[in-house]
Structures are given as structure tokens and as C-alpha cells.
Amino acid sequence: MIDKNLLTRTVEQAIADTDIFIVDVRVSPSNEIVVELDSPEGLDIDTCADITRKIESVFDRDTEDYELEVGSAGLTAPFKVIGQYLKNIGNEIEVLTTDGRKVKGILRSVDADGRFTVAVPTKVKHEGAKRPVIEDVDHTFTPGQCKKVNYVINF
């Protein structure tokens, strides 16, 4: 079976000195390898092919029979690492909390611990005003409060 730690180190070496970051590395019992990567600028197929070649130079297909897939994390895939949050600051996201609430708004900030702030359009009635107005209200979440966080695609 493929050593996941060696595989992860190999990918880290392949992406050193770039802005690419690892989203996920999975190795199944049948040696199906999936490496998900991302970058603030996105990834192209040539970059994925280069990383594939670097992995194949370390893991000999004659010794280990494996299937390898290297690609970018899907646009609609849930966020898994802080780099995905940082990449999406200023973009609309949807948060599904562990208590079942859905919160949609603009991702404002992320800290090193994974806490992030979302500006959510909310009706607010000010004292003395006749009608409520819609204002952005900041909501802060910790990773433990979230079941899933996704980028929202608007057409």
C-alpha cells in the first residue's frame, strides 16, 4: 500500500516555492490516489501534470500498482483548509451550521485558527425609523460550528 505520509511530503516538495496548497490527499485500500490542490490564482492542467510526474518519479508503478488523480479542488466542493477561505475573501459563501442554520453572505476575514467572519444582509430597524433597512451584519464562526462551507456561484 502507498505510504500516505511519503505521498504528502512528495506533493509538498512538488509545490514548494509556489502559492499552491494541499486541500486533501486520499489513498484508498486499493491504491487509488486522489490529490486535491488549490491556489489563489487557480490551477491549470499543465501544473497538475507536472505534479503528477513528480509523484510518479517517487512512486514506481512497477513496484506499486496504483491509480493517480491530481487535480484542483472543485469550485462547488466544501472548504476543507484555511487556504480555501483565504482565497475566497470578498466572495459570497454559504455556511451550514451544526445546528442546521444556513447563512449566506460575503466572507470578510479569516484568522489563523480558522475563525471566519461573514457579512450577512439583514433587515435592521433603527430607532425612530419608519421602515427597516437592509444592512450587512457580521457573523463569526469557528470550524466546530460548521458542518459545511461552500462558495456560492451566481449567474
C-alpha positions in Angstrom: 0.0 0.0 0.0 1.1 3.6 -0.7 2.5 5.4 2.3 0.3 8.5 2.6 2.9 10.4 4.7 5.5 9.9 1.9 3.0 10.9 -0.7 2.0 14.1 1.2 5.7 15.0 1.6 6.3 14.4 -2.1 3.4 16.7 -3.0 4.6 19.3 -0.5 8.1 19.2 -2.2 6.5 19.5 -5.6 4.6 22.6 -4.7 7.3 24.2 -2.6 8.1 27.8 -3.7 4.6 28.2 -5.2 1.3 29.6 -4.0 -0.3 26.2 -4.4 -1.7 24.5 -1.3 -2.9 21.0 -0.5 -6.6 20.6 0.1 -6.8 16.8 0.5 -4.7 13.7 -0.1 -6.6 10.4 -0.1 -5.3 6.8 -0.6 -7.8 4.0 -0.8 -7.0 0.4 0.2 -6.9 -0.4 -3.5 -4.2 2.2 -4.1 -6.5 4.8 -5.7 -4.7 8.1 -5.0 -6.5 11.4 -5.2 -4.6 14.7 -4.6 -6.7 17.8 -4.4 -4.8 21.1 -4.7 -5.7 24.8 -5.0 -4.2 28.2 -5.4 -5.3 31.8 -5.1 -4.8 32.1 -8.9 -6.4 28.7 -9.7 -4.6 25.7 -11.2 -4.1 24.8 -14.8 -3.8 21.3 -16.3 -0.1 21.7 -17.0 0.7 22.4 -13.3 -1.3 19.3 -12.4 0.6 17.2 -15.0 3.9 18.5 -13.6 2.9 17.5 -10.0 1.7 14.1 -11.3 5.1 13.5 -12.9 6.9 14.4 -9.7 4.8 11.9 -7.8 5.3 9.2 -10.4 9.1 9.8 -10.1 8.9 8.8 -6.4 6.3 6.0 -6.6 7.3 3.4 -9.2 4.2 1.9 -11.0 6.0 -1.4 -11.4 6.5 -1.8 -7.7 3.2 -0.3 -6.6 0.2 -0.7 -8.8 -1.8 2.5 -8.3 -4.2 4.9 -9.9 -3.3 8.6 -9.6 -5.6 11.6 -9.9 -4.1 15.1 -9.3 -6.5 18.0 -9.8 -7.9 21.2 -8.4 -10.5 21.2 -5.7 -13.9 21.6 -7.2 -15.5 25.0 -7.3 -18.6 23.7 -5.5 -16.7 21.4 -3.1 -16.9 22.3 0.6 -14.0 24.2 2.1 -11.5 21.9 3.9 -8.5 24.1 4.6 -7.8 27.7 5.6 -6.3 28.4 2.2 -9.7 28.0 0.5 -11.2 30.5 2.9 -8.3 33.0 2.3 -8.8 32.5 -1.5 -12.5 33.4 -1.2 -12.3 36.6 1.0 -14.7 39.0 -0.7 -16.7 36.3 -2.3 -20.2 35.0 -1.4 -20.3 31.8 0.6 -22.9 29.7 2.3 -22.4 28.2 5.8 -24.4 25.2 7.0 -24.1 25.3 10.8 -24.1 22.2 13.0 -27.5 23.3 14.4 -28.9 23.3 10.8 -29.0 27.0 10.0 -28.0 28.2 6.6 -26.2 31.5 6.5 -25.3 33.2 3.2 -23.1 36.3 2.9 -19.8 37.8 1.9 -16.7 36.2 3.5 -14.9 39.2 5.2 -12.0 37.7 7.1 -10.3 34.5 8.3 -7.8 34.1 11.2 -5.0 31.5 11.7 -7.3 29.4 14.0 -9.9 29.1 11.2 -12.4 31.5 12.7 -14.1 33.5 9.9 -16.5 36.4 9.6 -19.4 36.6 7.1 -21.3 39.8 6.3 -24.9 38.8 6.1 -27.5 41.1 4.6 -30.1 41.6 7.4 -33.2 43.8 7.9 -32.4 46.2 10.7 -34.9 48.8 12.0 -33.2 51.8 13.6 -34.9 53.7 16.4 -37.1 56.4 15.0 -37.1 55.0 11.5 -40.4 54.1 9.8 -39.0 51.1 7.9 -36.3 48.6 8.3 -33.2 48.8 6.0 -31.0 46.1 4.8 -27.5 46.3 6.3 -24.6 43.8 6.4 -24.3 42.3 9.9 -21.1 40.4 10.7 -21.4 36.8 12.0 -18.3 35.0 13.2 -18.0 31.2 13.0 -15.5 28.7 14.3 -14.8 25.5 12.3 -16.5 23.5 15.0 -19.8 25.4 14.4 -19.9 24.5 10.7 -21.0 21.3 9.0 -20.2 22.7 5.6 -19.0 25.9 4.0 -19.3 26.4 0.2 -18.5 29.1 -2.4 -21.8 30.4 -3.9 -21.9 30.6 -7.7 -24.1 33.4 -9.0 -25.1 33.7 -12.7 
